[in-house]
Amino acid sequence: MGAGLLPALLGLRLMVLSLVPLTTVLQRRVPMQIILSIMTTLEQGVNGKTHLMYRANLDSRAIKRYLTFLLEKGLLQGQENDGRLTYALTDKGREFLNRYRDLEGFFS
């Protein structure tokens, strides 16, 4: 890498980061935001673990932990399709999302 390229790349990175509000960069999502992200992604028809992981921006350990939690709570069900495990919202999961959206609408 050329001597002038490294400072240029660092400068570009700083410029891009300066365009993003600092609170966005430093703010972590709370578990409820992650759960809603997973559930709304499932609602949109994405049902494989890897796709859920990418859509929810989680690593493999975290998605496993959240999926296990949601399965235990009865909000999701796992099903095997063509040798691969997929997930779907249960009636309880859809009801949860609807009630959450109603509550969210009440406060906005």
C-alpha positions as CSV (number, residue, x, y, z in Angstrom):
1,M,0.0,0.0,0.0
2,G,1.4,3.4,-1.0
3,A,2.5,5.8,1.7
4,G,-0.1,8.4,0.6
5,L,-3.0,5.9,0.3
6,L,-3.3,5.0,4.0
7,P,-3.8,8.6,5.2
8,A,-6.3,9.1,2.3
9,L,-8.3,6.0,3.3
10,L,-8.3,7.0,7.0
11,G,-9.4,10.5,6.0
12,L,-12.2,9.0,3.9
13,R,-13.3,6.8,6.8
14,L,-13.4,9.8,9.1
15,M,-15.4,11.8,6.6
16,V,-18.0,9.0,6.2
17,L,-18.2,8.6,10.0
18,S,-18.7,12.4,10.4
19,L,-21.9,12.1,8.2
20,V,-23.5,9.6,10.6
21,P,-24.8,11.2,13.9
22,L,-22.6,10.2,16.8
23,T,-25.6,8.8,18.7
24,T,-26.2,6.4,15.8
25,V,-22.6,5.2,15.9
26,L,-22.5,4.7,19.7
27,Q,-26.0,3.6,20.4
28,R,-26.6,-0.1,20.9
29,R,-29.9,-1.8,20.2
30,V,-31.9,-3.1,23.1
31,P,-33.1,-6.7,23.0
32,M,-36.6,-5.6,22.1
33,Q,-35.4,-3.9,18.9
34,I,-33.6,-7.1,17.9
35,I,-36.6,-9.3,18.6
36,L,-38.8,-7.0,16.6
37,S,-36.3,-7.0,13.7
38,I,-36.3,-10.8,13.7
39,M,-40.0,-11.1,13.9
40,T,-40.7,-8.5,11.2
41,T,-38.2,-10.1,8.9
42,L,-40.0,-13.4,9.4
43,E,-43.3,-11.7,8.6
44,Q,-41.8,-10.5,5.3
45,G,-41.1,-14.1,4.3
46,V,-37.4,-14.4,5.1
47,N,-37.2,-17.6,7.2
48,G,-33.7,-19.1,7.1
49,K,-31.3,-18.7,10.0
50,T,-28.5,-17.2,7.9
51,H,-30.8,-14.6,6.2
52,L,-32.3,-13.7,9.6
53,M,-28.8,-13.3,11.0
54,Y,-27.8,-10.9,8.2
55,R,-31.1,-8.9,8.2
56,A,-31.0,-8.5,12.0
57,N,-27.2,-7.7,11.9
58,L,-26.3,-10.4,14.4
59,D,-23.5,-12.9,14.7
60,S,-24.3,-16.6,14.7
61,R,-24.2,-17.0,18.5
62,A,-26.6,-14.1,19.0
63,I,-29.1,-15.2,16.4
64,K,-29.1,-18.7,17.9
65,R,-29.7,-17.2,21.4
66,Y,-32.6,-15.0,20.2
67,L,-34.2,-17.8,18.1
68,T,-34.1,-20.1,21.1
69,F,-35.7,-17.5,23.3
70,L,-38.5,-16.8,20.7
71,L,-39.1,-20.6,20.2
72,E,-39.3,-21.1,24.0
73,K,-41.8,-18.3,24.3
74,G,-43.9,-19.8,21.6
75,L,-43.6,-16.8,19.3
76,L,-41.8,-18.8,16.6
77,Q,-41.9,-22.3,15.3
78,G,-39.1,-24.2,13.7
79,Q,-39.8,-26.5,10.7
80,E,-37.6,-28.6,8.5
81,N,-38.0,-27.9,4.8
82,D,-35.8,-29.9,2.3
83,G,-33.3,-30.8,5.0
84,R,-32.9,-27.2,6.3
85,L,-34.4,-25.6,9.4
86,T,-36.6,-22.6,8.8
87,Y,-38.6,-20.5,11.1
88,A,-42.1,-19.0,11.0
89,L,-44.2,-16.8,13.3
90,T,-46.8,-18.6,15.3
91,D,-50.3,-17.2,15.9
92,K,-49.0,-16.0,19.2
93,G,-46.1,-14.3,17.5
94,R,-48.4,-12.5,15.0
95,E,-50.6,-11.4,17.9
96,F,-47.6,-10.1,19.8
97,L,-46.5,-8.0,16.7
98,N,-50.0,-6.6,16.2
99,R,-50.3,-5.7,19.9
100,Y,-46.8,-4.1,19.9
101,R,-47.7,-2.0,16.8
102,D,-51.0,-0.9,18.4
103,L,-49.1,0.2,21.5
104,E,-46.4,1.9,19.4
105,G,-49.2,3.7,17.5
106,F,-50.7,4.9,20.8
107,F,-47.5,6.7,21.7
108,S,-46.8,8.3,18.4
